[in-house]
Amino acid sequence: ADKNKTKNTVENNVVVIVGSSVAVGYLADYNHGWAWHLTQVLLARGYVVHNNAVCGYDTWETLEDWPHTVEPFKPSIVIIGLSLANEGMNQRSFVKNLRVMIEKAKAINATPMLGGVYPNECFQSNHYKILKEVHEDMLTWGVPVFDFLSATDDGRGHWIKGLAADQGHPNSLGHKKMFDMIPLDLFPEVVSSASPTP
């Protein structure tokens, strides 16, 4: 057996998702949003997934709940999917708190990954400017970012026609477009240490 192939073991196959309603899958058919699609892939690859996202949450509430929604699960990966709109478009607090969450994930030896920002039908040009700035900023942080914006933005910060369930949430097709932007090679198959690859 080649022990080098046991890269992932049963001890580090836990993924925790935190975030708000889009991470929950709100308004997608059967709540089958981007996180649900990802979960199906991860389960097939041997992961255990806990989606602890809560509708309406912002970065402050997510941080407050972190000791209960993340740390007890001892994850190897933490996926953070939050909305600038829930933050009241407060760029400063959104960025600051996401960066705190990144460090908190690293402190428990988990790999942080970020669900990127996404459109909202209520966004005006000033909101779109903030959205794009945050998107570009996140790409410089040295952690994986799921580029939801490229797949859903009509060029003005609004949903591409046919992708929205309401002003702030994608429909099932919109969620599928978002899922398609997740680099699945970030999640190698889990290999049990008890059953090494021959």
BAFI-3210 file (N, C-alpha, C; in Angstrom, 3 decimals, decimal comma, padded with zeros to 6 digits):
// residues 198
n [1|2|3|4|5|6|7|8|9|10|11|12|13|14|15|16|17|18|19|20|21|22|23|24|25|26|27|28|29|30|31|32|33|34|35|36|37|38|39|40|41|42|43|44|45|46|47|48|49|50|51|52|53|54|55|56|57|58|59|60|61|62|63|64|65|66|67|68|69|70|71|72|73|74|75|76|77|78|79|80|81|82|83|84|85|86|87|88|89|90|91|92|93|94|95|96|97|98|99|100|101|102|103|104|105|106|107|108|109|110|111|112|113|114|115|116|117|118|119|120|121|122|123|124|125|126|127|128|129|130|131|132|133|134|135|136|137|138|139|140|141|142|143|144|145|146|147|148|149|150|151|152|153|154|155|156|157|158|159|160|161|162|163|164|165|166|167|168|169|170|171|172|173|174|175|176|177|178|179|180|181|182|183|184|185|186|187|188|189|190|191|192|193|194|195|196|197|198]
n.u [000,834|000,437|001,188|001,280|-000,866|-002,982|-004,170|-006,350|-008,086|-010,291|-010,381|-010,364|-012,521|-014,663|-016,937|-018,052|-020,653|-021,373|-023,485|-025,948|-029,317|-029,103|-027,113|-028,497|-030,311|-032,704|-035,752|-035,044|-036,102|-037,261|-035,348|-032,945|-030,234|-027,109|-025,375|-026,542|-026,261|-023,452|-023,068|-024,085|-022,142|-019,935|-020,688|-020,680|-017,993|-017,028|-017,169|-018,389|-021,008|-022,066|-024,528|-024,881|-025,954|-027,988|-031,021|-031,121|-028,894|-026,036|-022,574|-021,856|-023,661|-023,041|-020,410|-020,879|-022,231|-020,330|-018,775|-020,591|-021,637|-019,534|-016,965|-017,462|-017,704|-015,282|-014,112|-012,462|-012,692|-014,116|-016,808|-017,846|-020,617|-021,956|-024,036|-023,717|-025,867|-027,364|-025,732|-026,284|-024,933|-022,526|-019,437|-017,026|-017,425|-018,250|-016,031|-014,043|-015,061|-015,323|-012,631|-011,816|-013,199|-011,888|-009,363|-010,146|-011,009|-008,586|-007,262|-008,303|-007,265|-008,590|-009,462|-010,342|-012,975|-014,588|-017,854|-018,604|-019,612|-022,873|-025,572|-028,265|-031,528|-032,163|-029,924|-028,230|-026,154|-024,098|-024,127|-023,404|-020,800|-019,579|-020,047|-018,484|-015,945|-015,608|-015,692|-013,338|-011,453|-011,714|-010,609|-007,930|-007,106|-005,923|-007,294|-009,594|-012,155|-015,467|-016,613|-019,287|-020,395|-019,620|-021,156|-023,745|-024,293|-025,692|-024,185|-024,824|-025,158|-027,463|-029,558|-028,941|-031,303|-033,869|-032,654|-033,350|-035,251|-036,471|-035,912|-033,497|-032,601|-031,461|-033,119|-033,805|-032,340|-030,521|-029,094|-027,926|-026,218|-024,505|-023,411|-022,000|-019,762|-018,054|-014,928|-014,464|-012,241|-011,073|-011,846|-010,741|-011,220|-012,071|-009,925|-009,932|-008,004|-007,945|-008,284|-006,105|-005,152|-004,587]
n.v [-001,188|002,239|004,619|007,318|008,009|008,238|010,802|012,341|011,595|009,656|011,259|013,892|014,751|016,466|018,950|022,204|024,439|027,810|030,701|032,651|033,049|032,328|030,418|028,558|027,755|028,904|029,533|028,092|025,189|022,786|023,649|023,108|024,367|026,004|025,049|022,641|021,162|021,021|019,583|017,049|016,142|016,097|014,248|011,913|011,711|011,045|012,796|014,388|016,567|019,582|021,817|024,772|027,229|030,181|031,710|035,143|035,896|037,949|039,005|039,561|038,114|035,559|035,309|035,508|033,137|031,276|029,683|027,672|026,753|026,023|025,298|022,998|020,894|020,272|020,792|020,124|021,773|024,954|026,585|029,723|031,582|034,469|037,474|040,632|042,369|041,689|042,780|045,376|046,617|047,389|047,746|047,829|046,474|043,995|043,000|043,100|041,318|038,926|038,397|037,977|035,594|033,900|033,729|032,554|030,064|029,023|028,869|026,638|024,699|024,365|024,642|027,645|028,611|030,718|031,646|033,598|037,076|038,182|039,084|041,553|042,647|045,126|046,683|049,701|051,866|052,718|050,727|048,558|049,206|048,885|046,141|045,037|045,926|044,580|041,955|041,872|042,414|040,177|038,198|038,518|037,458|035,026|032,665|030,087|031,290|031,132|032,010|033,403|035,693|036,147|034,332|035,125|037,846|040,623|042,647|044,983|044,557|043,269|040,314|038,008|037,632|035,350|033,973|034,661|034,283|036,075|039,498|039,300|036,687|033,736|031,590|028,064|027,490|029,604|028,957|026,583|027,580|029,006|026,930|025,633|027,208|026,459|025,207|021,954|020,420|021,250|019,579|016,732|013,179|011,467|009,414|006,615|006,123|003,664|001,988|001,749|002,980|000,589]
n.w [000,000|-000,731|001,352|001,026|-000,457|001,198|001,696|002,681|005,645|007,777|009,963|009,157|007,541|007,704|006,779|007,300|006,695|006,883|006,984|005,237|003,966|001,212|001,243|002,714|000,842|000,389|-001,218|-003,463|-005,279|-003,068|-001,280|-002,495|-002,985|-003,973|-002,015|-001,313|-003,689|-003,735|-001,392|-002,102|-003,861|-002,135|-000,155|-001,674|-002,052|000,375|002,509|005,533|005,972|007,399|007,210|008,518|008,052|008,415|007,752|006,999|008,459|009,244|009,076|011,718|013,345|012,485|013,376|016,132|016,636|016,001|017,915|018,409|016,005|014,398|015,685|017,467|015,681|014,658|012,002|008,819|006,733|006,312|004,976|004,040|003,461|002,851|002,735|001,259|001,199|003,474|005,298|005,178|003,171|004,226|003,660|005,066|007,590|006,652|005,186|007,184|009,151|007,723|007,309|009,926|010,411|008,636|009,875|012,269|011,369|010,402|012,814|014,020|012,526|010,114|006,652|005,257|003,066|000,723|-000,117|-002,835|-003,421|-004,591|-006,882|-006,441|-006,852|-005,931|-005,958|-006,590|-008,654|-006,951|-005,015|-006,567|-007,202|-004,699|-004,375|-006,453|-005,652|-003,199|-004,120|-005,743|-003,769|-002,040|-003,630|-003,289|-000,903|-000,506|-000,088|-001,143|-003,281|-004,215|-007,244|-007,554|-008,628|-011,311|-012,700|-012,404|-012,528|-014,185|-015,162|-013,992|-011,382|-010,899|-011,044|-013,664|-016,232|-015,539|-013,490|-010,909|-007,890|-006,232|-005,245|-003,782|-003,879|-005,562|-007,966|-008,551|-010,879|-010,852|-008,522|-009,407|-011,370|-009,715|-008,158|-010,184|-010,384|-008,414|-007,666|-007,887|-007,521|-005,247|-003,299|-002,634|-002,910|000,079|001,827|003,762|006,656|007,703|005,626|003,485|000,220|-002,266]
ca.u [000,000|001,165|000,606|001,200|-002,157|-003,998|-004,045|-007,432|-008,430|-011,590|-010,310|-010,444|-013,435|-015,857|-017,118|-019,113|-021,080|-022,093|-023,887|-027,308|-030,396|-028,699|-026,412|-029,531|-031,059|-034,018|-036,473|-034,780|-037,012|-036,889|-034,118|-031,775|-029,412|-025,728|-024,756|-027,100|-025,576|-022,094|-023,159|-024,256|-020,816|-019,036|-021,102|-020,211|-016,533|-016,667|-017,196|-019,555|-021,293|-023,033|-024,902|-025,392|-026,352|-029,252|-031,629|-031,075|-027,680|-024,961|-021,268|-021,811|-024,384|-022,277|-019,289|-021,394|-022,613|-019,200|-018,400|-021,602|-021,949|-018,320|-015,899|-017,725|-017,690|-013,871|-014,065|-011,234|-013,031|-015,242|-017,272|-018,569|-021,410|-022,756|-024,579|-023,468|-027,153|-027,711|-024,822|-026,635|-023,895|-021,408|-018,243|-015,968|-017,685|-018,323|-014,657|-013,340|-015,550|-014,927|-011,219|-011,766|-013,641|-010,793|-008,349|-010,738|-010,965|-007,191|-006,862|-008,725|-006,670|-009,530|-009,253|-011,497|-013,366|-015,606|-018,834|-018,441|-020,783|-023,821|-026,416|-029,516|-032,298|-032,261|-028,657|-028,014|-024,769|-023,154|-024,053|-022,661|-019,383|-019,135|-020,068|-017,301|-014,738|-015,489|-015,347|-011,917|-010,701|-011,731|-009,735|-006,531|-006,896|-005,173|-008,159|-010,503|-013,389|-016,373|-016,921|-020,706|-020,785|-019,419|-022,183|-025,101|-024,390|-026,048|-023,333|-025,284|-025,393|-028,748|-029,511|-029,198|-032,712|-034,186|-031,906|-033,777|-036,543|-036,970|-034,866|-032,209|-032,314|-031,549|-034,010|-033,059|-031,354|-029,465|-028,267|-027,117|-025,144|-023,551|-022,709|-021,076|-018,555|-017,248|-013,892|-014,636|-010,939|-010,708|-012,365|-010,331|-011,929|-011,565|-009,390|-009,890|-006,692|-008,085|-008,294|-005,198|-005,263|-003,590]
ca.v [000,000|003,501|005,430|008,704|008,259|008,477|012,234|012,674|010,449|009,794|012,285|015,281|014,789|017,216|020,268|023,016|025,601|028,844|031,772|033,170|032,332|031,729|029,182|027,617|027,297|029,532|029,795|027,057|024,049|021,868|024,196|022,521|025,470|025,664|024,260|021,289|020,500|020,715|018,526|015,747|015,759|015,811|012,977|010,831|011,642|010,579|013,851|014,651|017,984|020,229|023,145|025,506|028,570|030,640|032,785|036,487|036,191|038,772|038,551|039,680|036,981|034,353|035,283|035,260|031,723|030,446|028,642|026,609|026,249|025,586|024,671|021,650|019,876|020,025|020,609|020,363|022,845|025,823|027,379|030,885|032,156|035,552|038,450|042,054|043,033|041,480|043,637|046,761|047,097|047,945|047,100|047,736|045,404|042,732|042,575|042,885|040,120|037,756|038,125|037,377|034,202|033,170|033,446|031,610|028,740|028,574|028,598|025,274|023,845|024,159|025,453|028,494|028,872|031,765|031,868|034,977|037,961|037,904|040,258|041,860|043,522|046,468|047,398|050,850|051,903|052,824|049,405|047,689|049,554|048,205|044,703|044,699|046,152|043,474|040,777|041,953|042,336|038,792|037,382|038,747|037,020|033,774|031,521|029,851|032,069|030,651|033,222|033,398|036,919|036,028|033,477|035,589|039,310|041,121|043,789|046,148|044,126|042,579|038,930|037,718|037,278|033,935|033,345|035,168|033,913|037,381|040,517|038,974|035,247|033,024|030,439|026,810|027,613|030,489|028,174|025,641|028,382|029,297|025,674|025,337|028,026|025,935|024,286|020,721|019,815|021,645|018,567|015,390|012,087|011,098|008,053|006,185|005,640|002,241|001,209|002,457|002,669|-000,451]
ca.w [000,000|-000,782|002,419|000,599|-001,083|002,227|001,950|003,594|006,474|008,430|011,007|008,669|006,403|008,076|006,174|007,881|005,913|007,623|006,089|005,326|003,286|-000,059|001,613|003,147|-000,327|000,467|-002,462|-004,469|-005,115|-001,980|-000,665|-003,146|-003,468|-004,342|-000,946|-001,415|-004,811|-003,293|-000,381|-002,762|-004,366|-001,011|000,460|-002,543|-001,933|001,709|003,514|006,374|005,761|008,290|006,734|009,673|007,637|009,000|006,969|007,571|009,223|008,710|009,570|013,175|013,926|012,177|014,322|017,476|016,729|015,587|018,893|018,438|014,663|013,698|016,469|018,000|014,620|014,309|010,549|008,071|005,794|006,665|003,845|004,558|002,384|003,417|001,796|001,513|001,433|004,882|006,071|004,901|002,249|004,997|003,121|006,073|008,556|005,917|004,908|008,463|009,831|006,933|007,571|011,265|010,268|007,990|010,894|013,223|010,739|010,407|014,201|014,375|011,483|009,015|005,460|004,973|001,686|000,734|-001,162|-003,272|-003,404|-005,673|-007,179|-005,754|-007,744|-005,334|-006,026|-007,473|-009,153|-005,829|-004,400|-007,485|-007,034|-003,476|-004,659|-007,265|-004,843|-002,251|-004,917|-006,103|-002,522|-001,568|-004,478|-002,912|000,472|-000,450|000,218|-002,270|-003,369|-005,249|-008,006|-007,892|-009,327|-012,755|-013,292|-012,096|-012,609|-015,526|-015,490|-013,227|-010,007|-010,832|-011,512|-015,070|-016,414|-015,406|-012,395|-009,601|-007,297|-005,806|-005,370|-003,168|-003,856|-006,834|-008,072|-008,660|-011,958|-010,350|-007,603|-010,193|-011,976|-008,650|-007,860|-011,279|-010,223|-007,305|-008,166|-007,115|-007,215|-003,882|-002,389|-003,065|-002,234|001,396|001,904|005,149|007,108|008,028|004,381|002,564|-001,203|-002,627]
c.u [000,879|000,530|000,502|-000,147|-003,268|-003,922|-005,104|-007,792|-009,780|-011,564|-010,530|-011,368|-014,697|-015,830|-018,276|-019,384|-021,809|-022,442|-025,327|-028,230|-029,988|-027,907|-027,379|-030,218|-032,458|-034,526|-036,029|-035,776|-036,456|-035,657|-032,850|-030,963|-027,992|-025,074|-025,279|-026,411|-024,153|-022,103|-023,302|-022,921|-019,912|-019,408|-020,596|-018,697|-016,081|-016,653|-018,471|-019,790|-022,353|-023,317|-025,603|-025,718|-027,744|-029,783|-031,537|-029,793|-026,742|-023,640|-021,199|-022,475|-023,643|-021,086|-019,756|-021,716|-021,452|-018,829|-019,380|-021,808|-020,738|-017,432|-016,234|-017,610|-016,276|-013,692|-012,653|-011,430|-014,215|-015,567|-018,180|-019,289|-022,373|-023,074|-024,226|-024,761|-027,581|-026,880|-025,195|-025,625|-022,738|-020,139|-017,197|-016,209|-017,725|-016,926|-013,926|-013,760|-015,279|-013,474|-011,007|-012,164|-012,566|-009,744|-008,868|-010,727|-009,539|-006,731|-007,293|-008,287|-007,664|-009,164|-010,483|-011,715|-014,542|-016,563|-018,754|-019,721|-021,643|-024,800|-027,593|-030,257|-032,402|-030,992|-028,711|-026,536|-023,755|-023,012|-023,223|-021,163|-018,820|-019,043|-018,811|-016,012|-014,527|-015,091|-013,850|-011,034|-010,594|-010,767|-008,265|-006,171|-006,191|-005,973|-009,083|-011,769|-014,227|-016,929|-018,371|-021,085|-020,686|-020,540|-023,582|-025,343|-024,691|-025,195|-023,732|-025,540|-026,729|-028,596|-029,680|-030,634|-032,900|-033,509|-032,420|-035,129|-037,242|-035,794|-033,497|-031,773|-032,400|-032,631|-033,169|-032,003|-030,203|-028,533|-027,377|-025,962|-024,079|-022,740|-021,659|-019,787|-017,658|-016,210|-013,900|-013,315|-010,395|-011,057|-011,973|-011,102|-011,252|-011,110|-009,271|-008,501|-006,757|-008,044|-007,416|-005,432|-004,204|-002,582]
c.v [001,252|004,452|006,895|009,031|008,502|009,931|012,721|011,429|010,684|010,859|013,693|015,414|015,613|018,604|020,968|024,205|026,551|029,951|032,145|032,418|031,694|030,444|028,119|026,979|027,868|029,923|028,943|025,921|023,106|022,342|023,584|023,624|025,015|024,780|022,820|020,527|020,107|019,573|017,151|015,232|015,324|014,510|011,800|010,655|011,290|011,621|013,773|016,154|018,464|021,614|023,869|026,956|028,890|031,810|034,105|036,853|037,128|038,289|038,578|038,475|035,672|034,211|034,943|033,775|030,762|029,361|027,471|025,964|025,700|024,731|023,270|020,539|019,509|019,819|020,734|021,487|023,623|026,684|028,480|031,550|033,209|036,623|039,876|042,797|042,871|042,367|045,111|047,430|047,761|047,186|046,851|046,575|044,040|042,166|042,235|041,560|038,847|037,389|037,546|035,901|033,341|032,777|032,460|030,190|028,187|028,188|027,213|024,283|023,463|025,080|026,317|028,632|029,839|031,625|033,327|035,782|037,672|039,064|040,434|042,863|044,946|047,289|048,546|050,881|051,996|051,480|048,460|047,950|048,854|046,696|044,278|044,875|045,012|042,195|040,761|041,824|040,887|037,905|037,518|038,143|035,672|032,568|031,302|030,692|031,495|031,878|033,207|034,576|036,765|035,253|034,065|037,069|039,756|042,311|045,064|045,788|043,465|041,157|038,872|037,223|035,764|033,242|033,724|034,597|035,155|038,351|040,046|037,528|034,631|031,952|029,175|026,872|028,513|029,778|027,193|026,370|028,717|028,052|025,370|026,143|027,524|024,963|022,998|020,022|020,299|020,566|017,168|014,335|011,758|009,645|007,672|005,672|004,157|001,363|001,906|002,051|001,632|000,075]
c.w [000,000|000,224|002,028|-000,038|-000,064|002,661|002,938|004,380|007,113|009,518|010,462|007,465|006,673|007,428|006,881|006,964|006,859|006,645|006,303|004,369|001,963|000,192|002,129|001,942|-000,388|-000,926|-003,642|-004,238|-004,066|-001,207|-001,262|-003,817|-003,798|-003,285|-000,954|-002,541|-004,419|-002,288|-001,023|-003,297|-003,217|-000,308|-000,357|-002,456|-000,520|002,796|004,362|006,311|006,745|007,730|007,876|009,336|008,191|008,176|007,718|008,281|008,461|009,316|011,093|013,825|013,672|013,111|015,734|017,677|016,461|016,611|018,935|017,070|013,919|014,600|016,996|016,961|014,178|012,804|009,985|007,068|006,356|005,452|004,383|003,392|002,900|002,379|002,212|001,815|002,889|005,798|005,920|003,991|002,973|004,621|004,203|007,038|007,871|005,698|006,210|009,098|009,041|007,206|008,966|011,188|009,603|009,029|011,931|012,652|010,768|011,812|014,664|013,291|010,398|007,856|005,226|003,474|001,723|-000,437|-001,553|-003,152|-004,623|-005,802|-006,235|-006,640|-007,225|-005,497|-007,042|-007,858|-008,019|-005,110|-005,267|-007,383|-005,802|-003,713|-005,416|-006,465|-003,854|-002,974|-005,242|-004,872|-002,045|-002,359|-004,114|-001,552|000,589|000,000|-000,977|-002,159|-004,510|-005,974|-008,497|-008,797|-010,841|-013,441|-013,195|-012,342|-014,039|-015,961|-014,774|-011,768|-009,803|-011,368|-013,036|-015,195|-016,348|-014,244|-011,010|-009,182|-006,762|-005,863|-004,904|-003,257|-005,247|-006,790|-008,252|-009,753|-011,537|-009,394|-008,360|-010,870|-010,942|-008,302|-008,927|-011,198|-009,098|-007,864|-007,331|-006,821|-005,870|-002,866|-002,877|-002,304|-000,923|001,353|003,367|005,510|007,448|006,787|003,363|001,126|-001,565|-003,627]
res [a|d|k|n|k|t|k|n|t|v|e|n|n|v|v|v|i|v|g|s|s|v|a|v|g|y|l|a|d|y|n|h|g|w|a|w|h|l|t|q|v|l|l|a|r|g|y|v|v|h|n|n|a|v|c|g|y|d|t|w|e|t|l|e|d|w|p|h|t|v|e|p|f|k|p|s|i|v|i|i|g|l|s|l|a|n|e|g|m|n|q|r|s|f|v|k|n|l|r|v|m|i|e|k|a|k|a|i|n|a|t|p|m|l|g|g|v|y|p|n|e|c|f|q|s|n|h|y|k|i|l|k|e|v|h|e|d|m|l|t|w|g|v|p|v|f|d|f|l|s|a|t|d|d|g|r|g|h|w|i|k|g|l|a|a|d|q|g|h|p|n|s|l|g|h|k|k|m|f|d|m|i|p|l|d|l|f|p|e|v|v|s|s|a|s|p|t|p]
***
